[in-house]
């Protein structure tokens, strides 16, 4: 895929190391990547140009991932953006599919699984 037509993935995670590794991995696979270190910055990025997919950490200071989801759906027309929830907690509730969540990954996660999910979800958006 050429860079101009490559899907844009927004990675929202307060852990700089995790965010950086995920972003570089996705870039290495040919995706365009935008990054945000918190929910507020993530919302601003979405409003400036909706991504094709969002990787969203759940546990973040100030506003967590669920707060981001609620505000995203309440304030915008981005209901079609698929979201992958990512968290270090093993006690995740069922994914709130009505908020656009398509997958849930527990940290540490297998990069191959992440890439397979990203490929499946971004391909669906391009059909």
LUMLONU-340527 format. One record per residue: residue in three letters; residue number from 0; x, z, y of N, C-alpha, C in turn. Coordinates in nm, 2 decimals, always signed. Last residue first. Layout:
// residues N
@residu->ALA num->NUM npx->X npz->Z npy->Y capx->X capz->Z capy->Y cpx->X cpz->Z cpy->Y
...
This chain:
// residues 127
@residu->UNK num->126 npx->-1.34 npz->+0.19 npy->-0.13 capx->-1.42 capz->+0.09 capy->-0.20 cpx->-1.54 cpz->+0.06 cpy->-0.12
@residu->UNK num->125 npx->-1.20 npz->+0.39 npy->-0.02 capx->-1.17 capz->+0.26 capy->+0.02 cpx->-1.25 cpz->+0.15 cpy->-0.04
@residu->UNK num->124 npx->-1.28 npz->+0.63 npy->-0.13 capx->-1.31 capz->+0.61 capy->+0.01 cpx->-1.29 cpz->+0.46 cpy->+0.05
@residu->UNK num->123 npx->-1.17 npz->+0.61 npy->-0.38 capx->-1.31 capz->+0.61 capy->-0.37 cpx->-1.35 cpz->+0.57 cpy->-0.23
@residu->UNK num->122 npx->-0.90 npz->+0.65 npy->-0.32 capx->-0.94 capz->+0.52 capy->-0.37 cpx->-1.09 cpz->+0.50 cpy->-0.35
@residu->UNK num->121 npx->-0.90 npz->+0.92 npy->-0.25 capx->-0.87 capz->+0.82 capy->-0.15 cpx->-0.91 cpz->+0.68 cpy->-0.19
@residu->UNK num->120 npx->-0.95 npz->+1.04 npy->-0.50 capx->-1.04 capz->+1.06 capy->-0.39 cpx->-1.02 cpz->+0.96 cpy->-0.28
@residu->UNK num->119 npx->-0.74 npz->+0.95 npy->-0.67 capx->-0.88 capz->+0.93 capy->-0.71 cpx->-0.97 cpz->+0.94 cpy->-0.59
@residu->UNK num->118 npx->-0.51 npz->+1.04 npy->-0.52 capx->-0.53 capz->+0.90 capy->-0.55 cpx->-0.68 cpz->+0.87 cpy->-0.58
@residu->UNK num->117 npx->-0.56 npz->+1.32 npy->-0.53 capx->-0.55 capz->+1.25 capy->-0.40 cpx->-0.58 cpz->+1.10 cpy->-0.42
@residu->UNK num->116 npx->-0.54 npz->+1.37 npy->-0.81 capx->-0.67 capz->+1.40 capy->-0.74 cpx->-0.67 cpz->+1.32 cpy->-0.60
@residu->UNK num->115 npx->-0.27 npz->+1.29 npy->-0.85 capx->-0.38 capz->+1.22 capy->-0.92 cpx->-0.52 cpz->+1.24 cpy->-0.85
@residu->UNK num->114 npx->-0.14 npz->+1.47 npy->-0.69 capx->-0.13 capz->+1.33 capy->-0.66 cpx->-0.24 cpz->+1.25 cpy->-0.73
@residu->UNK num->113 npx->-0.20 npz->+1.72 npy->-0.83 capx->-0.24 capz->+1.70 capy->-0.69 cpx->-0.24 cpz->+1.55 cpy->-0.65
@residu->UNK num->112 npx->-0.08 npz->+1.67 npy->-1.07 capx->-0.22 capz->+1.68 capy->-1.07 cpx->-0.27 cpz->+1.66 cpy->-0.92
@residu->UNK num->111 npx->+0.19 npz->+1.65 npy->-0.99 capx->+0.13 capz->+1.54 capy->-1.06 cpx->-0.02 cpz->+1.55 cpy->-1.05
@residu->UNK num->110 npx->+0.23 npz->+1.91 npy->-0.90 capx->+0.23 capz->+1.80 capy->-0.80 cpx->+0.17 cpz->+1.68 cpy->-0.86
@residu->UNK num->109 npx->+0.06 npz->+2.19 npy->-1.00 capx->+0.14 capz->+2.08 capy->-1.05 cpx->+0.12 cpz->+1.96 cpy->-0.95
@residu->UNK num->108 npx->+0.07 npz->+2.48 npy->-0.78 capx->+0.00 capz->+2.37 capy->-0.85 cpx->+0.10 cpz->+2.27 cpy->-0.90
@residu->UNK num->107 npx->+0.08 npz->+2.83 npy->-0.75 capx->+0.15 capz->+2.70 capy->-0.74 cpx->+0.08 cpz->+2.60 cpy->-0.83
@residu->UNK num->106 npx->-0.24 npz->+2.77 npy->-0.61 capx->-0.09 capz->+2.77 capy->-0.60 cpx->-0.03 cpz->+2.86 cpy->-0.70
@residu->UNK num->105 npx->-0.51 npz->+2.59 npy->-0.74 capx->-0.45 capz->+2.72 capy->-0.73 cpx->-0.30 cpz->+2.71 cpy->-0.72
@residu->UNK num->104 npx->-0.75 npz->+2.36 npy->-0.61 capx->-0.62 capz->+2.38 capy->-0.68 cpx->-0.56 cpz->+2.52 cpy->-0.64
@residu->UNK num->103 npx->-1.05 npz->+2.20 npy->-0.63 capx->-0.99 capz->+2.33 capy->-0.60 cpx->-0.86 cpz->+2.34 cpy->-0.68
@residu->UNK num->102 npx->-1.24 npz->+1.93 npy->-0.50 capx->-1.15 capz->+1.98 capy->-0.60 cpx->-1.09 cpz->+2.11 cpy->-0.54
@residu->UNK num->101 npx->-1.42 npz->+1.86 npy->-0.30 capx->-1.42 capz->+1.78 capy->-0.42 cpx->-1.33 cpz->+1.84 cpy->-0.53
@residu->UNK num->100 npx->-1.63 npz->+1.98 npy->-0.05 capx->-1.51 capz->+2.02 capy->-0.14 cpx->-1.53 cpz->+1.94 cpy->-0.27
@residu->UNK num->99 npx->-1.84 npz->+1.95 npy->+0.12 capx->-1.75 capz->+1.84 capy->+0.10 cpx->-1.63 cpz->+1.87 cpy->+0.01
@residu->UNK num->98 npx->-2.02 npz->+2.15 npy->+0.11 capx->-1.94 capz->+2.14 capy->+0.23 cpx->-1.83 cpz->+2.03 cpy->+0.22
@residu->UNK num->97 npx->-2.14 npz->+2.14 npy->-0.13 capx->-2.22 capz->+2.10 capy->-0.02 cpx->-2.14 cpz->+2.09 cpy->+0.11
@residu->UNK num->96 npx->-1.95 npz->+2.25 npy->-0.29 capx->-1.96 capz->+2.10 capy->-0.29 cpx->-2.05 cpz->+2.05 cpy->-0.17
@residu->UNK num->95 npx->-1.76 npz->+2.50 npy->-0.29 capx->-1.88 capz->+2.47 capy->-0.21 cpx->-1.90 cpz->+2.32 cpy->-0.19
@residu->UNK num->94 npx->-1.64 npz->+2.59 npy->-0.60 capx->-1.62 capz->+2.51 capy->-0.49 cpx->-1.75 cpz->+2.48 cpy->-0.42
@residu->UNK num->93 npx->-1.68 npz->+2.93 npy->-0.70 capx->-1.71 capz->+2.79 capy->-0.72 cpx->-1.69 cpz->+2.71 cpy->-0.59
@residu->UNK num->92 npx->-1.41 npz->+3.14 npy->-0.58 capx->-1.55 capz->+3.11 capy->-0.61 cpx->-1.57 cpz->+2.96 cpy->-0.65
@residu->UNK num->91 npx->-1.10 npz->+3.23 npy->-0.72 capx->-1.17 capz->+3.14 capy->-0.63 cpx->-1.32 cpz->+3.13 cpy->-0.67
@residu->UNK num->90 npx->-0.88 npz->+3.41 npy->-0.79 capx->-1.02 capz->+3.45 capy->-0.80 cpx->-1.10 cpz->+3.36 cpy->-0.70
@residu->UNK num->89 npx->-0.62 npz->+3.36 npy->-0.74 capx->-0.68 capz->+3.31 capy->-0.87 cpx->-0.83 cpz->+3.34 cpy->-0.88
@residu->UNK num->88 npx->-0.48 npz->+3.25 npy->-0.44 capx->-0.56 capz->+3.35 capy->-0.51 cpx->-0.62 cpz->+3.28 cpy->-0.63
@residu->UNK num->87 npx->-0.36 npz->+3.05 npy->-0.31 capx->-0.28 capz->+3.13 capy->-0.40 cpx->-0.36 cpz->+3.23 cpy->-0.48
@residu->UNK num->86 npx->-0.53 npz->+2.73 npy->-0.28 capx->-0.52 capz->+2.88 capy->-0.25 cpx->-0.43 cpz->+2.94 cpy->-0.35
@residu->UNK num->85 npx->-0.70 npz->+2.46 npy->-0.15 capx->-0.58 capz->+2.50 capy->-0.21 cpx->-0.56 cpz->+2.65 cpy->-0.17
@residu->UNK num->84 npx->-0.95 npz->+2.21 npy->-0.17 capx->-0.92 capz->+2.35 capy->-0.14 cpx->-0.79 cpz->+2.39 cpy->-0.21
@residu->UNK num->83 npx->-0.99 npz->+1.90 npy->-0.05 capx->-0.93 capz->+1.97 capy->-0.17 cpx->-0.89 cpz->+2.11 cpy->-0.12
@residu->UNK num->82 npx->-1.26 npz->+1.70 npy->+0.06 capx->-1.17 capz->+1.81 capy->+0.08 cpx->-1.12 cpz->+1.87 cpy->-0.05
@residu->UNK num->81 npx->-1.36 npz->+1.39 npy->+0.20 capx->-1.34 capz->+1.47 capy->+0.09 cpx->-1.24 cpz->+1.58 cpy->+0.12
@residu->UNK num->80 npx->-1.58 npz->+1.33 npy->+0.46 capx->-1.44 capz->+1.35 capy->+0.43 cpx->-1.42 cpz->+1.44 cpy->+0.31
@residu->UNK num->79 npx->-1.85 npz->+1.31 npy->+0.53 capx->-1.80 capz->+1.23 capy->+0.42 cpx->-1.65 cpz->+1.25 cpy->+0.38
@residu->UNK num->78 npx->-1.90 npz->+1.46 npy->+0.75 capx->-1.95 capz->+1.51 capy->+0.62 cpx->-1.90 cpz->+1.43 cpy->+0.51
@residu->UNK num->77 npx->-1.84 npz->+1.45 npy->+1.02 capx->-1.73 capz->+1.43 capy->+0.92 cpx->-1.77 cpz->+1.47 cpy->+0.78
@residu->UNK num->76 npx->-1.95 npz->+1.49 npy->+1.26 capx->-2.02 capz->+1.40 capy->+1.17 cpx->-1.92 cpz->+1.36 cpy->+1.06
@residu->UNK num->75 npx->-1.94 npz->+1.84 npy->+1.37 capx->-1.91 capz->+1.70 capy->+1.37 cpx->-1.99 cpz->+1.61 cpy->+1.27
@residu->UNK num->74 npx->-2.01 npz->+2.11 npy->+1.36 capx->-1.98 capz->+2.05 capy->+1.49 cpx->-1.96 cpz->+1.90 cpy->+1.49
@residu->UNK num->73 npx->-2.06 npz->+2.17 npy->+1.09 capx->-2.16 capz->+2.21 capy->+1.19 cpx->-2.14 cpz->+2.13 cpy->+1.32
@residu->UNK num->72 npx->-1.84 npz->+2.09 npy->+0.95 capx->-1.97 capz->+2.04 capy->+0.91 cpx->-2.07 cpz->+2.06 cpy->+1.02
@residu->UNK num->71 npx->-1.64 npz->+2.25 npy->+1.07 capx->-1.63 capz->+2.10 capy->+1.06 cpx->-1.76 cpz->+2.04 cpy->+1.04
@residu->UNK num->70 npx->-1.73 npz->+2.51 npy->+1.04 capx->-1.72 capz->+2.45 capy->+1.17 cpx->-1.72 cpz->+2.30 cpy->+1.17
@residu->UNK num->69 npx->-1.71 npz->+2.53 npy->+0.76 capx->-1.84 capz->+2.55 capy->+0.82 cpx->-1.84 cpz->+2.49 cpy->+0.96
@residu->UNK num->68 npx->-1.43 npz->+2.48 npy->+0.72 capx->-1.54 capz->+2.40 capy->+0.66 cpx->-1.67 cpz->+2.41 cpy->+0.73
@residu->UNK num->67 npx->-1.32 npz->+2.70 npy->+0.86 capx->-1.29 capz->+2.56 capy->+0.90 cpx->-1.40 cpz->+2.47 cpy->+0.85
@residu->UNK num->66 npx->-1.41 npz->+2.91 npy->+0.70 capx->-1.46 capz->+2.90 capy->+0.84 cpx->-1.43 cpz->+2.76 cpy->+0.90
@residu->UNK num->65 npx->-1.27 npz->+2.86 npy->+0.47 capx->-1.42 capz->+2.85 capy->+0.47 cpx->-1.47 cpz->+2.84 cpy->+0.61
@residu->UNK num->64 npx->-1.00 npz->+2.90 npy->+0.55 capx->-1.05 capz->+2.77 capy->+0.52 cpx->-1.20 cpz->+2.75 cpy->+0.51
@residu->UNK num->63 npx->-1.01 npz->+3.14 npy->+0.83 capx->-0.97 capz->+3.09 capy->+0.70 cpx->-1.03 cpz->+2.95 cpy->+0.67
@residu->UNK num->62 npx->-0.87 npz->+3.22 npy->+1.13 capx->-0.98 capz->+3.15 capy->+1.07 cpx->-0.94 cpz->+3.10 cpy->+0.94
@residu->UNK num->61 npx->-0.65 npz->+3.45 npy->+1.12 capx->-0.75 capz->+3.42 capy->+1.22 cpx->-0.88 cpz->+3.35 cpy->+1.16
@residu->UNK num->60 npx->-0.45 npz->+3.32 npy->+0.85 capx->-0.48 capz->+3.42 capy->+0.95 cpx->-0.58 cpz->+3.36 cpy->+1.06
@residu->UNK num->59 npx->-0.59 npz->+3.19 npy->+0.55 capx->-0.50 capz->+3.17 capy->+0.67 cpx->-0.54 cpz->+3.28 cpy->+0.77
@residu->UNK num->58 npx->-0.68 npz->+3.08 npy->+0.25 capx->-0.64 capz->+3.21 capy->+0.31 cpx->-0.54 cpz->+3.18 cpy->+0.42
@residu->UNK num->57 npx->-0.71 npz->+2.80 npy->+0.18 capx->-0.82 capz->+2.89 capy->+0.21 cpx->-0.78 cpz->+3.01 cpy->+0.29
@residu->UNK num->56 npx->-0.59 npz->+2.49 npy->+0.29 capx->-0.56 capz->+2.62 capy->+0.24 cpx->-0.68 cpz->+2.71 cpy->+0.27
@residu->UNK num->55 npx->-0.68 npz->+2.17 npy->+0.22 capx->-0.71 capz->+2.28 capy->+0.30 cpx->-0.68 cpz->+2.41 cpy->+0.23
@residu->UNK num->54 npx->-0.65 npz->+1.84 npy->+0.27 capx->-0.60 capz->+1.94 capy->+0.18 cpx->-0.60 cpz->+2.07 cpy->+0.26
@residu->UNK num->53 npx->-0.87 npz->+1.58 npy->+0.33 capx->-0.81 capz->+1.70 capy->+0.38 cpx->-0.77 cpz->+1.79 cpy->+0.27
@residu->UNK num->52 npx->-0.88 npz->+1.22 npy->+0.39 capx->-0.88 capz->+1.34 capy->+0.29 cpx->-0.82 cpz->+1.46 cpy->+0.36
@residu->UNK num->51 npx->-0.87 npz->+1.05 npy->+0.59 capx->-0.94 capz->+1.01 capy->+0.47 cpx->-0.96 cpz->+1.12 cpy->+0.37
@residu->UNK num->50 npx->-0.94 npz->+1.20 npy->+0.92 capx->-0.85 capz->+1.16 capy->+0.81 cpx->-0.94 cpz->+1.11 cpy->+0.69
@residu->UNK num->49 npx->-1.06 npz->+1.11 npy->+1.24 capx->-1.09 capz->+1.17 capy->+1.11 cpx->-0.99 cpz->+1.11 cpy->+1.00
@residu->UNK num->48 npx->-0.93 npz->+1.20 npy->+1.53 capx->-0.93 capz->+1.08 capy->+1.44 cpx->-0.94 cpz->+1.13 cpy->+1.30
@residu->UNK num->47 npx->-0.97 npz->+1.42 npy->+1.68 capx->-0.90 capz->+1.31 capy->+1.74 cpx->-0.89 cpz->+1.18 cpy->+1.66
@residu->UNK num->46 npx->-1.10 npz->+1.59 npy->+1.50 capx->-1.18 capz->+1.53 capy->+1.61 cpx->-1.10 cpz->+1.42 cpy->+1.68
@residu->UNK num->45 npx->-0.89 npz->+1.66 npy->+1.33 capx->-1.00 capz->+1.58 capy->+1.28 cpx->-1.08 cpz->+1.52 cpy->+1.39
@residu->UNK num->44 npx->-0.73 npz->+1.81 npy->+1.51 capx->-0.68 capz->+1.68 capy->+1.45 cpx->-0.79 cpz->+1.59 cpy->+1.40
@residu->UNK num->43 npx->-0.90 npz->+2.02 npy->+1.56 capx->-0.86 capz->+1.93 capy->+1.67 cpx->-0.81 cpz->+1.80 cpy->+1.62
@residu->UNK num->42 npx->-0.91 npz->+2.14 npy->+1.31 capx->-1.03 capz->+2.09 capy->+1.37 cpx->-1.00 cpz->+1.99 cpy->+1.48
@residu->UNK num->41 npx->-0.63 npz->+2.22 npy->+1.29 capx->-0.69 capz->+2.12 capy->+1.19 cpx->-0.82 cpz->+2.06 cpy->+1.25
@residu->UNK num->40 npx->-0.62 npz->+2.41 npy->+1.48 capx->-0.54 capz->+2.29 capy->+1.50 cpx->-0.59 cpz->+2.18 cpy->+1.41
@residu->UNK num->39 npx->-0.79 npz->+2.60 npy->+1.36 capx->-0.82 capz->+2.55 capy->+1.49 cpx->-0.75 cpz->+2.42 cpy->+1.51
@residu->UNK num->38 npx->-0.66 npz->+2.66 npy->+1.11 capx->-0.79 capz->+2.60 capy->+1.11 cpx->-0.82 cpz->+2.53 cpy->+1.25
@residu->UNK num->37 npx->-0.30 npz->+2.58 npy->+1.12 capx->-0.42 capz->+2.67 capy->+1.12 cpx->-0.55 cpz->+2.59 cpy->+1.13
@residu->UNK num->36 npx->-0.11 npz->+2.39 npy->+1.12 capx->-0.07 capz->+2.52 capy->+1.06 cpx->-0.19 cpz->+2.62 cpy->+1.06
@residu->UNK num->35 npx->-0.14 npz->+2.05 npy->+1.01 capx->-0.19 capz->+2.15 capy->+1.10 cpx->-0.15 cpz->+2.29 cpy->+1.03
@residu->UNK num->34 npx->-0.04 npz->+1.71 npy->+0.99 capx->-0.02 capz->+1.85 capy->+0.95 cpx->-0.08 cpz->+1.94 cpy->+1.05
@residu->UNK num->33 npx->-0.08 npz->+1.39 npy->+0.83 capx->-0.09 capz->+1.47 capy->+0.95 cpx->-0.09 cpz->+1.62 cpy->+0.91
@residu->UNK num->32 npx->+0.05 npz->+1.11 npy->+0.67 capx->+0.02 capz->+1.25 capy->+0.66 cpx->+0.02 cpz->+1.31 cpy->+0.81
@residu->UNK num->31 npx->-0.01 npz->+0.83 npy->+0.47 capx->+0.02 capz->+0.88 capy->+0.60 cpx->-0.03 cpz->+1.02 cpy->+0.60
@residu->UNK num->30 npx->+0.14 npz->+0.77 npy->+0.15 capx->+0.03 capz->+0.81 capy->+0.23 cpx->+0.08 cpz->+0.84 cpy->+0.37
@residu->UNK num->29 npx->+0.36 npz->+0.71 npy->-0.02 capx->+0.30 capz->+0.60 capy->+0.06 cpx->+0.18 cpz->+0.64 cpy->+0.15
@residu->UNK num->28 npx->+0.48 npz->+0.91 npy->-0.16 capx->+0.39 capz->+0.82 capy->-0.24 cpx->+0.32 cpz->+0.72 cpy->-0.15
@residu->UNK num->27 npx->+0.61 npz->+1.04 npy->+0.04 capx->+0.69 capz->+0.97 capy->-0.06 cpx->+0.61 cpz->+0.88 cpy->-0.15
@residu->UNK num->26 npx->+0.40 npz->+1.16 npy->+0.16 capx->+0.46 capz->+1.05 capy->+0.23 cpx->+0.55 cpz->+0.97 cpy->+0.14
@residu->UNK num->25 npx->+0.35 npz->+1.36 npy->-0.03 capx->+0.25 capz->+1.26 capy->-0.01 cpx->+0.31 cpz->+1.14 cpy->+0.07
@residu->UNK num->24 npx->+0.59 npz->+1.51 npy->-0.01 capx->+0.55 capz->+1.45 capy->-0.14 cpx->+0.45 cpz->+1.34 cpy->-0.12
@residu->UNK num->23 npx->+0.57 npz->+1.59 npy->+0.26 capx->+0.68 capz->+1.50 capy->+0.22 cpx->+0.65 cpz->+1.43 cpy->+0.08
@residu->UNK num->22 npx->+0.35 npz->+1.76 npy->+0.24 capx->+0.35 capz->+1.64 capy->+0.33 cpx->+0.46 cpz->+1.54 cpy->+0.29
@residu->UNK num->21 npx->+0.43 npz->+1.96 npy->+0.06 capx->+0.32 capz->+1.87 capy->+0.03 cpx->+0.32 cpz->+1.74 cpy->+0.11
@residu->UNK num->20 npx->+0.64 npz->+2.06 npy->+0.21 capx->+0.67 capz->+2.01 capy->+0.07 cpx->+0.55 cpz->+1.91 cpy->+0.04
@residu->UNK num->19 npx->+0.51 npz->+2.16 npy->+0.44 capx->+0.62 capz->+2.06 capy->+0.45 cpx->+0.64 cpz->+1.99 cpy->+0.31
@residu->UNK num->18 npx->+0.33 npz->+2.35 npy->+0.34 capx->+0.28 capz->+2.24 capy->+0.41 cpx->+0.39 cpz->+2.12 cpy->+0.42
@residu->UNK num->17 npx->+0.52 npz->+2.53 npy->+0.22 capx->+0.42 capz->+2.46 capy->+0.14 cpx->+0.37 cpz->+2.34 cpy->+0.21
@residu->UNK num->16 npx->+0.65 npz->+2.61 npy->+0.46 capx->+0.73 capz->+2.55 capy->+0.35 cpx->+0.63 cpz->+2.47 cpy->+0.26
@residu->UNK num->15 npx->+0.45 npz->+2.72 npy->+0.63 capx->+0.53 capz->+2.61 capy->+0.67 cpx->+0.60 cpz->+2.54 cpy->+0.55
@residu->UNK num->14 npx->+0.14 npz->+2.82 npy->+0.57 capx->+0.28 capz->+2.84 capy->+0.51 cpx->+0.36 cpz->+2.71 cpy->+0.54
@residu->UNK num->13 npx->-0.10 npz->+2.74 npy->+0.65 capx->-0.02 capz->+2.83 capy->+0.75 cpx->+0.12 cpz->+2.85 cpy->+0.69
@residu->UNK num->12 npx->-0.23 npz->+2.42 npy->+0.63 capx->-0.17 capz->+2.53 capy->+0.56 cpx->-0.09 cpz->+2.61 cpy->+0.65
@residu->UNK num->11 npx->-0.36 npz->+2.12 npy->+0.59 capx->-0.38 capz->+2.24 capy->+0.67 cpx->-0.34 cpz->+2.36 cpy->+0.59
@residu->UNK num->10 npx->-0.31 npz->+1.78 npy->+0.61 capx->-0.27 capz->+1.90 capy->+0.53 cpx->-0.27 cpz->+2.02 cpy->+0.62
@residu->UNK num->9 npx->-0.48 npz->+1.49 npy->+0.59 capx->-0.45 capz->+1.60 capy->+0.68 cpx->-0.43 cpz->+1.72 cpy->+0.59
@residu->UNK num->8 npx->-0.39 npz->+1.16 npy->+0.52 capx->-0.42 capz->+1.29 capy->+0.46 cpx->-0.38 cpz->+1.40 cpy->+0.56
@residu->UNK num->7 npx->-0.50 npz->+0.83 npy->+0.53 capx->-0.44 capz->+0.94 capy->+0.61 cpx->-0.49 cpz->+1.07 cpy->+0.55
@residu->UNK num->6 npx->-0.41 npz->+0.55 npy->+0.33 capx->-0.50 capz->+0.66 capy->+0.36 cpx->-0.42 cpz->+0.77 cpy->+0.44
@residu->UNK num->5 npx->-0.26 npz->+0.26 npy->+0.47 capx->-0.25 capz->+0.38 capy->+0.38 cpx->-0.34 cpz->+0.49 cpy->+0.42
@residu->UNK num->4 npx->-0.24 npz->+0.06 npy->+0.64 capx->-0.37 capz->+0.07 capy->+0.57 cpx->-0.37 cpz->+0.19 cpy->+0.47
@residu->UNK num->3 npx->+0.01 npz->+0.09 npy->+0.74 capx->-0.10 capz->+0.08 capy->+0.84 cpx->-0.23 cpz->+0.10 cpy->+0.76
@residu->UNK num->2 npx->+0.19 npz->+0.08 npy->+0.52 capx->+0.17 capz->+0.20 capy->+0.59 cpx->+0.05 cpz->+0.20 cpy->+0.68
@residu->UNK num->1 npx->+0.05 npz->-0.08 npy->+0.22 capx->+0.13 capz->-0.08 capy->+0.34 cpx->+0.09 cpz->+0.04 cpy->+0.43
@residu->UNK num->0 npx->+0.08 npz->+0.00 npy->-0.12 capx->+0.00 capz->+0.00 capy->+0.00 cpx->+0.09 cpz->+0.00 cpy->+0.12
